[in-house]
Amino acid sequence: MVPLRVLVFLLCLGEISAWAAEGPPNVIVFVADDMGWNDCGAYGNPNIRTPNIDALAKAGMRFDRAYLTCSSCSPSRCSMLTGRYPHATGAGELHLPLPKEQVMVTSLLQESGYWTAAVGKWHLGEDAKSQVDLVSGATAKGMGKAWVKAIADRPKDQPFFLWAAHTDPHRGYAPGAVDPPHRPEDVTVPPFFPDTPEVRADLALYYDEVSRFDEHIGLTLAELDRQEIAGNTVVIVISDNGRPFPYCKTMVHVPGVRTPFIVRWPAKVKAGGVSESVISTLDLAPTILNLAGVSVGASFQGHSLMPILQDSQETIRTYAFAEHNWHDYRAFERGAHSNRFCYVRNWLPNTPGTPPADAVTSATFKLMKRLRAEGKLSEYIETQSFATPRAEEFLYDVVNDPHCVTNLAGDSSHANVLSEMRVALRAWQQETGDAFPGGERLTPDGFDRETGKRMINAAHPSLE
């Protein structure tokens, strides 16, 4: 439920008008492709080079409990731009196009006088392009220049919205993304990976692409300064899902769906703010509409972040919800995130927790398979990525266990919390029309779980 004080705030049109007194702000959303929430300096990584993201956090507000609705790129992006849960968009599985009847935030911004652009990774299908003035791609190396060009060439008599969607740090990796490269000995190895030279080298290449994303953000910010429009331009930094490694991307616990979420707006948002309030990327579209002075339509299922942007101690929701549908492999999991706990319900306990196909072919997963064959893989990693049956329920204390290593679902001292979150998830499913369709009606695996090689699967358009 939305707190009464938030409803009152949103009904106070005078307050919203005051925020827009200097005219509708420009909006840029920088979207990383597969970046983990804590893989930047602003969120505590001491060695990865992200000076521009870090500076944005210091100059604006950093959200420490921001969650994605899905840890899978195209469903996550469709959800952000429509303000609807993946199962409600008609594009809840990887590569499914957004149906033309879905209303994107860009469409309402256009109606209010904004020029809109999406530059970089699209991944929403052809029909959605009609709701954006400019849709163009770019190479990973040339992404920053493409973003700068879009801002330089925009109509100067309109406010603008730019969906700046990078392809970094998506796999595959190769040396040379940044100079100098990150050193394997300097990476932070999460506790659910074996700490070996192979894993460290894999993470170092991933770090390089995160840094390239950051460099291209810096180029774009410099263009805002050159045009003297930075003061009334809202800049947001997010990711579409967790890092492309086992136990991260596609999962609905913290490593899969917690995202960096930074908002800088010099004209209105105080510098140095940090919010511990639970938010969802479902809230992105309503927020953009509110700050632009545009009414939020009935189709949008999220809440505006405007109250929190004014006061970091405000709250707009108790839970953030996430879903795992088909992404290379058959799946149906749902997650509920509170300020303290993460609850995951798994409807397919006899299916292993296989990472996406690009992670299956990674150096990290190959090393994990080798250690498994040698009997040297830890029981925890074995259970999460290979073994069956897996648990039907997971509960994690994300304050003391942010990597979600210790499952508390069977701990009697947490029985009340488990019950509360189980009820919250069921209520959300009922409210939003989400239900397990039955194993036989789920899209089957499209890739081999051991090799990551594509299989014939005519049931899914991405595999035709």
C-alpha positions as CSV (number, residue, x, y, z in Angstrom):
1,M,0.0,0.0,0.0
2,V,1.1,3.5,-0.7
3,P,1.5,5.5,2.6
4,L,-1.2,8.2,3.1
5,R,1.4,11.0,3.2
6,V,2.6,9.9,-0.2
7,L,-0.9,10.0,-1.7
8,V,-1.4,13.5,-0.2
9,F,1.9,14.6,-1.7
10,L,1.0,13.3,-5.2
11,L,-2.4,15.1,-5.0
12,C,-0.8,18.4,-4.2
13,L,-0.4,19.6,-7.7
14,G,0.9,22.9,-6.4
15,E,3.9,21.0,-5.0
16,I,4.6,19.3,-8.3
17,S,4.2,22.6,-10.1
18,A,6.8,24.1,-7.8
19,W,9.3,21.5,-8.7
20,A,8.7,22.3,-12.4
21,A,9.0,26.1,-11.9
22,E,12.1,26.3,-14.0
23,G,10.4,24.5,-16.9
24,P,10.2,20.8,-17.5
25,P,13.6,19.2,-16.9
26,N,15.5,17.1,-19.4
27,V,15.9,13.5,-18.5
28,I,18.7,11.1,-19.2
29,V,18.6,7.4,-18.1
30,F,21.9,5.6,-18.4
31,V,21.2,1.9,-18.5
32,A,24.0,-0.7,-18.0
33,D,23.6,-4.1,-19.6
34,D,24.3,-6.7,-16.9
35,M,26.0,-4.6,-14.2
36,G,25.8,-5.8,-10.6
37,W,24.5,-3.3,-8.0
38,N,27.7,-3.0,-6.0
39,D,30.2,-3.1,-8.9
40,C,31.1,0.6,-8.7
41,G,32.9,2.8,-6.3
42,A,29.6,4.5,-5.2
43,Y,28.4,1.2,-3.8
44,G,31.6,0.2,-2.0
45,N,33.8,-1.5,-4.6
46,P,37.3,-0.1,-3.8
47,N,39.1,-1.0,-7.0
48,I,36.8,-0.7,-9.9
49,R,37.2,2.6,-11.8
50,T,33.8,4.4,-12.0
51,P,34.7,8.1,-11.3
52,N,31.7,9.5,-13.2
53,I,29.1,7.3,-11.5
54,D,30.7,8.0,-8.1
55,A,30.6,11.7,-8.8
56,L,26.9,11.5,-9.7
57,A,26.1,9.8,-6.4
58,K,27.9,12.5,-4.5
59,A,26.1,15.2,-6.4
60,G,22.7,13.6,-6.1
61,M,20.9,10.8,-4.3
62,R,22.0,7.1,-4.1
63,F,19.3,4.5,-3.5
64,D,20.6,1.5,-1.5
65,R,17.5,-0.7,-1.7
66,A,16.6,-0.4,-5.4
67,Y,15.3,-3.6,-7.1
68,L,14.6,-4.6,-10.6
69,T,11.3,-6.4,-11.5
70,C,13.3,-9.0,-13.5
71,S,16.9,-10.1,-13.9
72,S,16.6,-10.5,-17.6
73,C,17.4,-7.7,-20.1
74,S,14.4,-7.3,-22.4
75,P,11.7,-8.0,-19.8
76,S,13.4,-5.7,-17.4
77,R,13.7,-2.8,-19.9
78,C,10.0,-3.2,-21.1
79,S,9.0,-3.1,-17.4
80,M,11.0,0.1,-16.8
81,L,9.6,2.0,-19.8
82,T,6.0,0.9,-19.2
83,G,5.9,1.0,-15.4
84,R,4.4,-2.5,-15.5
85,Y,5.5,-5.9,-14.2
86,P,7.0,-8.2,-16.8
87,H,4.1,-10.6,-16.6
88,A,1.7,-7.7,-17.2
89,T,3.5,-6.3,-20.2
90,G,3.0,-9.3,-22.5
91,A,6.8,-9.4,-22.8
92,G,7.7,-11.3,-19.7
93,E,10.2,-13.6,-21.3
94,L,13.6,-12.8,-22.9
95,H,13.4,-11.5,-26.5
96,L,9.6,-11.2,-26.6
97,P,8.7,-7.8,-28.2
98,L,6.6,-5.3,-26.3
99,P,3.0,-5.5,-27.6
100,K,2.0,-2.3,-29.5
101,E,-0.9,-1.6,-27.1
102,Q,1.5,-1.1,-24.1
103,V,1.9,2.6,-23.2
104,M,5.5,3.6,-22.7
105,V,6.6,6.7,-20.7
106,T,8.1,8.2,-23.9
107,S,4.6,8.3,-25.5
108,L,3.2,10.5,-22.7
109,L,6.3,12.7,-22.7
110,Q,5.9,13.2,-26.4
111,E,2.3,14.3,-25.9
112,S,3.5,16.9,-23.4
113,G,6.1,18.4,-25.7
114,Y,9.2,16.3,-25.1
115,W,11.6,15.1,-27.8
116,T,12.5,11.5,-27.0
117,A,15.4,9.3,-28.0
118,A,16.7,5.8,-27.4
119,V,20.3,5.4,-28.3
120,G,22.1,2.1,-27.9
121,K,20.6,-1.3,-27.0
122,W,16.9,-1.4,-27.9
123,H,15.6,-4.9,-27.3
124,L,11.9,-4.0,-27.1
125,G,10.8,-5.0,-30.6
126,E,9.7,-3.1,-33.6
127,D,6.2,-1.9,-32.5
128,A,7.6,0.0,-29.5
129,K,9.8,2.2,-31.8
130,S,6.7,4.2,-32.8
131,Q,6.6,5.6,-29.3
132,V,10.1,7.2,-29.5
133,D,11.2,10.0,-31.9
134,L,14.7,8.6,-32.5
135,V,15.8,5.0,-32.1
136,S,19.4,4.3,-33.1
137,G,22.1,1.8,-32.2
138,A,25.8,2.1,-31.7
139,T,28.8,-0.1,-31.1
140,A,30.0,-0.6,-27.5
141,K,33.1,1.4,-28.3
142,G,31.2,4.2,-30.0
143,M,28.3,4.4,-27.5
144,G,29.4,7.5,-25.7
145,K,29.9,9.5,-28.9
146,A,26.4,8.4,-30.1
147,W,24.9,9.7,-26.9
148,V,26.7,13.0,-27.2
149,K,25.5,13.3,-30.9
150,A,21.9,12.7,-29.9
151,I,22.0,15.5,-27.4
152,A,23.9,17.8,-29.7
153,D,21.5,17.3,-32.6
154,R,18.3,17.4,-30.6
155,P,15.6,20.1,-31.2
156,K,16.7,23.0,-29.0
157,D,13.2,24.3,-28.4
158,Q,12.0,21.2,-26.5
159,P,12.9,19.4,-23.3
160,F,14.3,16.0,-24.1
161,F,14.3,12.4,-22.8
162,L,17.2,10.2,-23.6
163,W,17.2,6.4,-22.9
164,A,21.0,5.9,-23.1
165,A,21.3,2.1,-23.1
166,H,24.7,0.6,-23.3
167,T,25.7,-2.9,-24.3
168,D,28.4,-3.0,-21.5
169,P,29.2,-5.0,-19.5
170,H,27.3,-7.8,-21.3
171,R,29.4,-10.8,-22.4
172,G,31.5,-11.7,-24.4
173,Y,34.6,-10.2,-23.1
174,A,37.9,-9.3,-24.7
175,P,40.9,-7.3,-23.6
176,G,41.2,-3.7,-24.5
177,A,37.9,-2.1,-23.3
178,V,39.8,0.4,-21.2
179,D,43.4,1.5,-20.7
180,P,44.8,0.5,-18.3
181,P,42.9,-2.7,-17.7
182,H,41.9,-3.9,-14.3
183,R,44.3,-6.3,-12.6
184,P,42.9,-9.7,-11.6
185,E,44.5,-9.4,-8.2
186,D,42.5,-6.3,-7.5
187,V,39.0,-7.6,-8.1
188,T,36.5,-8.4,-5.3
189,V,35.4,-12.1,-5.6
190,P,31.9,-12.7,-4.3
191,P,31.7,-15.5,-1.7
192,F,29.6,-17.7,-4.1
193,F,32.5,-17.9,-6.6
194,P,35.6,-20.0,-6.2
195,D,38.5,-17.6,-5.7
196,T,40.8,-18.7,-8.5
197,P,43.0,-17.0,-11.2
198,E,40.4,-18.0,-13.8
199,V,37.5,-16.3,-12.0
200,R,39.6,-13.3,-11.2
201,A,40.6,-12.8,-14.8
202,D,36.9,-13.2,-15.9
203,L,35.8,-10.5,-13.3
204,A,38.7,-8.2,-14.4
205,L,37.4,-8.2,-18.0
206,Y,33.9,-7.5,-16.6
207,Y,35.3,-4.6,-14.6
208,D,36.8,-3.1,-17.8
209,E,33.4,-3.0,-19.5
210,V,31.8,-1.4,-16.4
211,S,34.5,1.3,-16.6
212,R,33.9,1.8,-20.3
213,F,30.2,2.4,-19.5
214,D,31.4,4.9,-16.9
215,E,33.7,6.7,-19.3
216,H,30.8,7.1,-21.8
217,I,28.6,8.6,-19.1
218,G,31.4,11.1,-18.5
219,L,31.4,12.1,-22.2
220,T,27.7,12.7,-22.0
221,L,27.9,14.8,-18.8
222,A,30.6,16.9,-20.4
223,E,28.2,17.7,-23.3
224,L,25.5,18.8,-20.8
225,D,28.1,21.2,-19.3
226,R,29.1,22.4,-22.7
227,Q,25.5,23.2,-23.5
228,E,25.0,24.7,-20.0
229,I,21.9,22.5,-19.4
230,A,23.2,20.3,-16.6
231,G,21.4,22.2,-13.8
232,N,18.0,21.3,-15.1
233,T,18.8,17.8,-16.5
234,V,17.8,14.8,-14.4
235,V,20.4,12.1,-14.7
236,I,19.6,8.6,-13.6
237,V,22.0,5.5,-13.6
238,I,20.6,2.0,-13.4
239,S,21.3,-1.5,-14.6
240,D,18.9,-3.9,-16.3
241,N,19.9,-7.0,-14.3
242,G,22.7,-8.5,-12.2
243,R,26.2,-9.3,-13.4
244,P,26.4,-12.1,-16.1
245,F,27.8,-14.7,-13.8
246,P,26.4,-17.8,-12.0
247,Y,24.0,-17.0,-9.1
248,C,23.6,-13.5,-10.4
249,K,21.9,-12.7,-13.7
250,T,18.3,-14.2,-14.1
251,M,18.0,-14.9,-10.3
252,V,15.5,-12.9,-8.2
253,H,17.6,-12.6,-5.0
254,V,19.9,-9.7,-4.2
255,P,22.8,-10.5,-6.6
256,G,20.2,-10.8,-9.5
257,V,17.8,-7.9,-9.0
258,R,19.3,-5.3,-6.7
259,T,20.5,-2.5,-9.0
260,P,22.5,0.7,-8.7
261,F,20.0,3.6,-8.8
262,I,21.4,7.1,-8.7
263,V,19.5,10.3,-9.4
264,R,21.3,13.7,-9.9
265,W,19.2,16.8,-10.5
266,P,21.2,19.9,-9.4
267,A,18.2,22.2,-9.6
268,K,16.1,20.2,-7.1
269,V,17.8,17.2,-5.5
270,K,20.3,17.9,-2.6
271,A,23.8,16.5,-3.0
272,G,24.9,13.6,-1.0
273,G,21.6,12.0,-0.3
274,V,21.3,8.3,0.6
275,S,18.0,6.5,0.8
276,E,17.5,3.1,2.4
277,S,13.9,3.0,1.3
278,V,12.8,0.1,-0.8
279,I,12.1,1.1,-4.4
280,S,11.5,-0.7,-7.7
281,T,12.5,0.1,-11.2
282,L,8.7,-0.1,-11.7
283,D,8.8,3.4,-10.1
284,L,11.0,4.9,-12.7
285,A,8.4,5.8,-15.3
286,P,5.9,7.4,-12.8
287,T,8.7,9.4,-11.4
288,I,9.8,10.7,-14.8
289,L,6.2,11.7,-15.6
290,N,5.8,13.5,-12.2
291,L,9.0,15.5,-12.5
292,A,8.0,16.4,-16.0
293,G,4.6,17.6,-14.8
294,V,2.8,14.9,-16.7
295,S,-0.2,13.0,-15.3
296,V,0.6,9.3,-14.6
297,G,-1.8,7.1,-16.5
298,A,-3.8,4.2,-15.0
299,S,-1.6,1.6,-16.8
300,F,1.4,2.4,-14.7
301,Q,1.8,0.0,-11.7
302,G,4.6,1.8,-9.9
303,H,4.8,4.8,-7.5
304,S,6.6,8.1,-7.9
305,L,9.9,8.6,-6.1
306,M,9.2,12.3,-5.8
307,P,8.6,12.2,-2.0
308,I,12.0,10.4,-1.4
309,L,13.8,12.8,-3.7
310,Q,12.6,15.6,-1.5
311,D,13.3,13.7,1.8
312,S,15.5,10.6,1.7
313,Q,13.8,9.3,4.9
314,E,10.4,9.0,3.1
315,T,9.0,5.6,2.0
316,I,6.7,4.7,-0.9
317,R,6.5,0.9,-0.6
318,T,7.1,-1.9,1.8
319,Y,8.1,-4.5,-0.8
320,A,9.7,-4.7,-4.2
321,F,8.8,-7.7,-6.3
322,A,10.7,-9.5,-9.0
323,E,10.2,-12.4,-11.3
324,H,12.2,-15.0,-13.2
325,N,10.6,-16.3,-16.4
326,W,12.2,-18.0,-19.4
327,H,15.7,-16.7,-20.1
328,D,17.4,-19.5,-22.2
329,Y,16.0,-22.0,-19.7
330,R,12.6,-23.0,-18.3
331,A,12.0,-21.1,-15.1
332,F,9.4,-19.7,-12.7
333,E,10.5,-18.0,-9.6
334,R,9.3,-14.9,-7.7
335,G,11.0,-12.7,-5.1
336,A,9.8,-10.3,-2.5
337,H,12.3,-7.7,-1.0
338,S,11.8,-5.7,2.1
339,N,14.2,-3.4,3.8
340,R,15.7,-6.3,5.8
341,F,14.8,-9.6,4.0
342,C,14.6,-11.3,0.7
343,Y,12.1,-14.0,0.1
344,V,12.2,-16.3,-3.0
345,R,9.6,-18.9,-4.0
346,N,10.7,-21.5,-6.5
347,W,8.0,-23.4,-8.3
348,L,10.5,-25.8,-10.1
349,P,12.6,-27.4,-7.3
350,N,13.6,-30.3,-9.6
351,T,15.2,-27.8,-12.1
352,P,18.8,-26.8,-11.3
353,G,19.7,-23.1,-10.9
354,T,21.5,-22.9,-14.2
355,P,22.8,-19.4,-15.1
356,P,22.0,-17.9,-18.5
357,A,23.7,-19.4,-21.6
358,D,26.3,-16.7,-21.9
359,A,27.4,-17.4,-18.3
360,V,27.3,-21.2,-18.9
361,T,30.0,-20.6,-21.5
362,S,32.0,-18.3,-19.3
363,A,35.5,-19.0,-17.8
364,T,33.9,-18.9,-14.4
365,F,31.3,-21.6,-15.0
366,K,33.8,-23.8,-16.8
367,L,36.0,-23.6,-13.8
368,M,33.1,-24.4,-11.5
369,K,32.2,-27.5,-13.7
370,R,35.8,-28.7,-13.5
371,L,36.0,-28.3,-9.7
372,R,32.7,-30.1,-9.5
373,A,34.0,-33.1,-11.5
374,E,37.1,-33.2,-9.2
375,G,34.9,-33.1,-6.1
376,K,36.3,-29.7,-5.0
377,L,33.3,-27.5,-5.5
378,S,31.7,-26.2,-2.3
379,E,28.4,-27.8,-1.3
380,Y,26.7,-24.4,-1.4
381,I,27.8,-23.5,-4.9
382,E,27.0,-27.1,-6.0
383,T,23.5,-26.8,-4.6
384,Q,22.8,-23.4,-6.2
385,S,24.0,-23.9,-9.7
386,F,23.9,-27.7,-10.4
387,A,22.1,-29.9,-7.9
388,T,18.5,-30.9,-7.6
389,P,16.2,-30.7,-5.8
390,R,16.6,-27.1,-4.8
391,A,14.6,-25.6,-2.1
392,E,11.1,-24.3,-2.8
393,E,11.6,-21.3,-0.5
394,F,14.5,-19.1,0.4
395,L,14.8,-16.4,3.0
396,Y,17.8,-14.2,3.4
397,D,18.7,-11.5,5.9
398,V,20.1,-9.0,3.4
399,V,21.5,-6.7,6.1
400,N,23.8,-9.3,7.5
401,D,24.0,-11.5,4.4
402,P,23.8,-9.2,1.3
403,H,25.2,-12.0,-1.0
404,C,22.3,-14.3,0.0
405,V,24.5,-17.2,1.1
406,T,22.5,-18.5,4.1
407,N,19.0,-19.7,3.6
408,L,16.9,-19.0,6.7
409,A,13.7,-20.5,5.4
410,G,14.1,-23.5,7.7
411,D,15.1,-21.5,10.7
412,S,12.3,-21.5,13.3
413,S,13.5,-18.1,14.7
414,H,12.5,-16.5,11.3
415,A,9.2,-18.3,11.0
416,N,7.1,-15.1,11.4
417,V,9.1,-13.2,8.8
418,L,8.8,-16.1,6.4
419,S,5.1,-16.2,6.9
420,E,4.7,-12.4,6.4
421,M,6.7,-12.4,3.2
422,R,4.9,-15.5,1.9
423,V,1.6,-13.7,2.4
424,A,2.9,-10.5,0.8
425,L,4.1,-12.4,-2.3
426,R,0.7,-14.2,-2.7
427,A,-1.2,-10.9,-2.3
428,W,1.0,-9.3,-5.0
429,Q,0.4,-12.2,-7.4
430,Q,-3.3,-12.0,-6.9
431,E,-3.4,-8.2,-7.3
432,T,-1.3,-8.3,-10.5
433,G,-2.7,-11.4,-12.1
434,D,0.4,-13.6,-11.8
435,A,0.1,-17.3,-11.4
436,F,2.2,-20.4,-12.1
437,P,0.9,-21.8,-15.4
438,G,2.1,-25.4,-14.8
439,G,5.3,-26.9,-15.8
440,E,4.0,-28.4,-19.0
441,R,3.0,-24.9,-20.2
442,L,6.3,-23.2,-19.5
443,T,8.6,-22.5,-22.4
444,P,11.2,-25.4,-22.4
445,D,14.9,-25.1,-22.4
446,G,16.4,-23.5,-25.5
447,F,20.1,-24.2,-24.6
448,D,22.0,-27.2,-23.2
449,R,22.5,-26.6,-19.5
450,E,26.0,-28.1,-19.5
451,T,27.4,-26.6,-22.7
452,G,25.3,-23.5,-23.3
453,K,24.8,-24.6,-27.0
454,R,21.6,-23.6,-28.6
455,M,18.9,-26.3,-29.1
456,I,16.0,-26.4,-31.6
457,N,13.0,-24.9,-29.8
458,A,10.2,-23.6,-32.0
459,A,8.1,-22.6,-29.0
460,H,10.1,-19.5,-28.5
461,P,10.7,-16.8,-31.2
462,S,14.3,-16.1,-30.1
463,L,15.2,-19.6,-31.1
464,E,13.6,-19.9,-34.5
